[in-house]
Amino acid sequence: MALDLLCSFRENISMPDQTINQSISIQTGACVKMDILRKTCEVTTWCPIENKRNPRPALLASAENFTVMIKNNIRFPAFNYIRRNILPEMKDTDLKGCIYNKYKNPYCPVFRLGDMVNEAKENFSEMAVEGGVIGIQINWDCDLNRIFHSCLPKYSFRRLDEKESNRTLYPGLNFRFARYSTVNGVEQRTLFKMYGIRFDVMVFGKAGKFSIIQLIIYIGSTLSYYALTTVFLDWLIGTGCYSKEAKQTYTERKFEAIQDREECFLCVSFVDEDKLRVVKKSRKKRLQETKPLSFHQRKNDLASMKTLMSVLQCGQSRSEPVQNGKSAGLMVDEDLPRRRRSGQSTETPLLETSQSGCPAWCQCGCCRPSDILQEQLCCRSEKGRCITTSPLFSTLVVSRSTLETSLFYVDPLAELQEGAQLRHAAYAQFIRWRFGDSTPRDAIPVIPSCCIWRIRAEYPSPDEKYSGLRLYQAVPSQTEFNR
């Protein structure tokens, strides 16, 4: 056989000059006549050459009305459940007379080929010319609970191949096969090129069944994922099921107070109240008038022991003489004689009528004015007797022997050289007495103005200069609030 491959003849060897059509077989090397003017190369191949034109219309157009029965069996090993698409209530007569319809008969396993192609939004006659692939999807969504049991197949169809001829080199679906025979000693071949529609069945499925254990695990994991457990516990503790003390303890344990210069918490102790107040530092209001954030009980375990020690020490030294106007035992208020001279009884609340120069926020009549809002604090929340008039104040806070004992208790070999040590010790002694060993929420204890000036009057600074209230200390210590 000769193909359209131009050649020239040189010494009995054919030499290709120009390729017109690509050869599909083996060249013999002979250059034979093609027409009067041209020659071509001879090749060995099957004759005639394959015709690449598609038959139109499709040869089996009537296959559109063919029907096919699909059998599908599924199994869910986790529930030991087996099911097939031929439902148990179907009978032999039902299968012979039913054809699948999406709306009228959605569970019939007998399908018409044309209907499946139409469900995929294709035309059977056009698709059969070049062929194609249709996917049959069977979806099982099963509820295996006894009350709501449901496990039925749902069919859907779609085209899987690219149907546009201008987008693919070989569109559609086709394949070739050949049949060989020998006639009169000559081998012959019949080549078949088949065009058709292939149907691929794809099965998807899921099944579920209620389990109380799985429900608990799911709820727990969901709450943990969304951090709802903490919110639920906060709400539960915030209800009336728990006491106020338990709520306060939970809040203190849960949150860690971080003191900074913008948000500073102060602790206030009024002599006419049993609990400590925790207030927030204000830039506009006096500390005396600031509303409390919370109330707390004092923690006086260690402080009670030190107080008892001081009282016993002072009790032993009551009989000692007074030196330089200062008693080593029970101190006498220096303001009492002046009040007695004014005709005021010691048993009535002192300073019901304010002294001259007493600030408006003072309730006891012994405070002094200050420009710092945090130092504008009295020992009382309402008008009444000042705490500095209490004999215990003189014994615990300003007694020299008590302060020296407390200093030697901390450092037995301490050397007392200046009055500032005793003044600072008096500040610390007052804080232990009125606030306890620690303050709630790490708040800074504030000593009332009347007590500060009573201590300064007893142990003054030589240059009469004092540092004032210190709000920002990195590490609390005994002398943190010394002024």
ZIMO-V107975 format. One record per residue. RES is the residue in one small letter. SS is DSSP state (2 for helix, 1 for strand, 0 for the rest). OMEGA is omega in degrees with one decimal (NA if undefined). Layout:
BEGIN
res->{RES;RES}
ss->{SS;SS}
omega->{OMEGA;OMEGA}
END
This chain:
BEGIN
res->{m;a;l;d;l;l;c;s;f;r;e;n;i;s;m;p;d;q;t;i;n;q;s;i;s;i;q;t;g;a;c;v;k;m;d;i;l;r;k;t;c;e;v;t;t;w;c;p;i;e;n;k;r;n;p;r;p;a;l;l;a;s;a;e;n;f;t;v;m;i;k;n;n;i;r;f;p;a;f;n;y;i;r;r;n;i;l;p;e;m;k;d;t;d;l;k;g;c;i;y;n;k;y;k;n;p;y;c;p;v;f;r;l;g;d;m;v;n;e;a;k;e;n;f;s;e;m;a;v;e;g;g;v;i;g;i;q;i;n;w;d;c;d;l;n;r;i;f;h;s;c;l;p;k;y;s;f;r;r;l;d;e;k;e;s;n;r;t;l;y;p;g;l;n;f;r;f;a;r;y;s;t;v;n;g;v;e;q;r;t;l;f;k;m;y;g;i;r;f;d;v;m;v;f;g;k;a;g;k;f;s;i;i;q;l;i;i;y;i;g;s;t;l;s;y;y;a;l;t;t;v;f;l;d;w;l;i;g;t;g;c;y;s;k;e;a;k;q;t;y;t;e;r;k;f;e;a;i;q;d;r;e;e;c;f;l;c;v;s;f;v;d;e;d;k;l;r;v;v;k;k;s;r;k;k;r;l;q;e;t;k;p;l;s;f;h;q;r;k;n;d;l;a;s;m;k;t;l;m;s;v;l;q;c;g;q;s;r;s;e;p;v;q;n;g;k;s;a;g;l;m;v;d;e;d;l;p;r;r;r;r;s;g;q;s;t;e;t;p;l;l;e;t;s;q;s;g;c;p;a;w;c;q;c;g;c;c;r;p;s;d;i;l;q;e;q;l;c;c;r;s;e;k;g;r;c;i;t;t;s;p;l;f;s;t;l;v;v;s;r;s;t;l;e;t;s;l;f;y;v;d;p;l;a;e;l;q;e;g;a;q;l;r;h;a;a;y;a;q;f;i;r;w;r;f;g;d;s;t;p;r;d;a;i;p;v;i;p;s;c;c;i;w;r;i;r;a;e;y;p;s;p;d;e;k;y;s;g;l;r;l;y;q;a;v;p;s;q;t;e;f;n;r}
ss->{0;1;1;1;1;1;1;1;1;1;0;0;1;1;1;1;1;1;1;0;0;0;0;0;0;1;1;1;1;1;1;1;1;0;0;0;0;0;1;1;1;1;1;1;0;0;0;0;0;0;0;0;0;0;0;0;0;0;0;0;2;2;2;2;2;0;1;1;1;0;0;0;1;1;1;1;0;0;0;0;1;1;1;1;0;0;0;0;0;0;0;2;2;2;2;2;2;0;0;0;1;0;0;0;1;0;0;0;0;1;1;1;2;2;2;2;2;2;2;0;0;0;0;2;2;2;2;2;2;2;0;1;1;1;1;1;1;1;1;1;1;1;1;0;0;0;0;0;0;1;0;0;1;1;1;1;1;1;1;0;0;0;0;0;0;0;0;0;0;0;0;0;0;1;1;1;1;1;1;1;1;1;1;0;0;1;1;1;1;1;1;1;1;1;1;0;1;1;1;1;1;1;1;1;1;1;1;1;0;0;0;2;2;2;2;2;2;2;2;2;2;2;2;2;2;0;0;2;2;2;2;2;2;2;2;2;2;2;0;0;0;0;0;2;2;2;2;2;2;2;2;2;2;2;0;0;0;0;0;0;0;0;0;0;1;1;1;1;0;0;0;0;0;0;0;1;1;1;1;1;0;0;0;0;0;0;2;2;2;0;0;0;0;1;1;1;0;0;1;0;2;2;2;2;2;2;2;2;2;2;2;2;2;2;2;2;0;0;0;0;0;0;1;0;0;1;0;0;0;0;0;0;0;0;0;2;2;2;2;2;2;0;0;0;0;0;0;0;0;0;0;0;0;0;0;0;0;0;0;0;0;0;0;0;0;0;0;0;0;0;0;0;2;2;2;0;0;0;0;0;0;0;0;0;0;0;2;2;2;0;2;2;2;2;2;2;0;0;0;2;2;2;2;2;2;2;2;2;2;2;0;0;0;0;0;0;0;0;2;2;2;2;2;2;2;2;2;2;2;2;2;2;2;2;2;1;0;0;0;2;2;2;0;1;1;0;0;0;2;2;2;2;2;2;2;2;2;2;0;0;0;0;0;0;0;0;0;0;0;0;0;0;0;0;0;0;0;0;0;0;0;0;0}
omega->{179.3;177.5;-179.3;176.3;-176.7;-178.5;176.1;-175.6;-179.2;176.6;177.2;177.4;178.9;179.5;-179.7;176.3;-176.0;179.9;176.8;175.1;-179.3;-179.3;-180.0;-178.9;-174.9;177.7;179.9;-177.9;179.7;178.4;-174.8;-177.7;177.6;172.5;-175.9;-173.4;-171.5;173.6;-178.7;-179.4;179.3;179.6;176.8;-178.7;177.4;179.5;-6.2;178.6;-177.7;176.0;-173.7;-179.8;-179.7;177.3;177.4;-2.4;-179.7;-175.2;-177.5;179.1;-179.5;178.0;177.9;-178.2;177.2;177.2;179.2;178.4;-178.0;175.6;-177.7;177.0;179.0;178.4;175.0;-174.7;-176.6;-179.6;-178.4;-174.2;-179.4;-178.0;173.4;-173.4;170.3;-170.5;-176.7;-177.2;179.4;178.2;-178.5;178.6;179.3;-178.2;-179.2;-174.5;-174.7;171.4;-175.4;171.3;-173.2;-175.4;-175.1;-176.6;-171.6;-176.6;177.9;-178.2;-179.9;-172.8;172.2;-174.7;179.8;179.7;179.8;178.0;178.3;177.6;176.6;177.8;176.6;177.5;-174.1;-176.6;179.5;-177.7;-177.2;-178.5;-179.3;179.8;179.8;-178.1;177.5;177.9;175.9;-178.7;176.2;-176.0;177.8;175.6;-167.1;171.2;-171.5;174.8;-174.0;-175.8;-175.7;-175.9;178.6;178.1;-176.2;179.9;175.7;-174.1;173.8;-173.2;175.4;179.7;-175.0;-176.4;177.0;-173.1;-176.3;-178.4;-178.8;179.8;-178.2;-178.3;178.9;-176.6;175.7;-178.7;175.1;177.4;-175.9;169.2;-173.6;174.4;-175.4;177.9;179.5;-179.3;-179.4;177.9;179.4;179.6;179.3;179.2;173.6;-177.2;177.7;172.8;-170.6;172.0;-178.9;178.2;179.2;179.8;177.7;-179.5;179.6;-174.9;175.1;179.8;173.1;-178.9;179.9;179.3;-175.7;175.9;-177.7;179.3;177.7;178.0;179.8;179.2;-179.1;180.0;179.4;179.8;178.0;178.8;179.2;-177.9;-178.2;177.7;179.8;179.6;179.2;178.7;179.6;179.0;177.1;178.7;-178.3;179.9;179.6;178.4;-177.4;-179.4;-176.8;180.0;179.4;178.9;178.3;177.7;-178.9;178.8;178.4;-179.8;-179.3;179.8;-175.3;-175.1;176.0;-178.1;177.5;-177.1;174.1;-175.5;-179.9;-179.6;-177.4;179.5;-179.0;-179.8;-175.6;177.8;176.5;-177.0;179.6;175.0;-177.8;-174.3;176.2;177.0;171.6;-178.0;177.6;180.0;-179.0;178.3;-176.0;-176.0;172.8;178.8;178.3;-174.2;-178.9;-179.9;-178.2;173.5;-178.8;177.7;-175.3;173.3;178.2;174.9;-167.7;-178.0;-179.5;-179.3;179.7;179.7;179.8;178.6;178.8;178.2;-178.7;179.9;178.6;179.1;-179.1;179.1;-179.8;-175.1;-179.2;-177.1;-178.9;-176.6;177.8;-178.7;177.3;176.8;-178.4;-177.9;175.5;-178.6;-177.5;-176.4;178.1;-178.5;-177.6;-179.6;-176.7;179.7;-179.8;-179.8;177.3;178.9;178.7;174.9;-177.9;-178.1;179.1;-177.9;177.7;178.2;-176.7;170.1;171.1;170.5;-172.7;174.8;178.3;-179.9;179.5;-179.2;-176.1;-177.8;-178.5;179.3;-177.2;178.3;-177.7;-177.7;178.7;-178.7;178.0;178.4;-179.0;-176.3;-177.9;177.2;178.6;-176.1;176.9;179.8;-177.5;173.5;175.9;-175.3;179.8;-175.0;-178.8;-179.2;180.0;177.1;179.6;176.6;-179.5;176.3;178.9;-177.5;-174.3;-167.3;-172.8;177.7;-178.2;-178.4;178.3;-179.0;178.1;178.1;179.3;177.7;178.4;177.1;177.9;-178.9;-175.3;-177.1;-178.8;177.7;-179.2;-174.1;-174.9;-179.2;179.5;178.8;179.3;178.5;178.3;177.0;177.7;175.6;-179.1;179.7;178.8;-179.8;177.8;-178.1;-171.9;-175.6;-177.8;-176.6;-179.6;179.9;178.8;177.0;-179.9;179.5;-179.2;178.0;-179.2;179.6;179.2;-177.6;-178.7;179.8;179.2;-177.4;174.1;178.4;179.5;176.8;-179.7;-179.0;-174.5;174.2;-177.5;-179.5;179.3;176.4;-177.8;-175.1;-179.1;-175.7;177.4;-175.4;-170.0;175.6;-177.8;-177.4;-179.6;177.9;-177.3;-176.2;-174.9;-174.0;178.8;-179.2;NA}
END
